[in-house]
Amino acid sequence: MSWDLDGDKMYRKFTFDNFDLAWDFMNEVAQVAKKQNHHPEWKNVYNQVEIWLSTHDANDSITFKDLELANEIDLIFEKP
């Protein structure tokens, strides 16, 4: 699955086997976001995590920062 456009933002929904795995994923994403100083908008309900990416400093448009973070998020999700 790839990222979609949702208005002016990149969007992707991630589904896990349980809440613990979803939470672990969010923790890993949070560490990468903190390091990049670029933070996602997200929502978690049980085993699902939804993420929207845009750059607030660029009038909420999609920039290279979003593409870079999306790539890192994909790598975290695809880890064995």
Helices and strands as residue ranges (DSSP letters): E 4-6, E 9-15, H 19-36, E 41-45, E 48-53, G 56-58, H 64-78
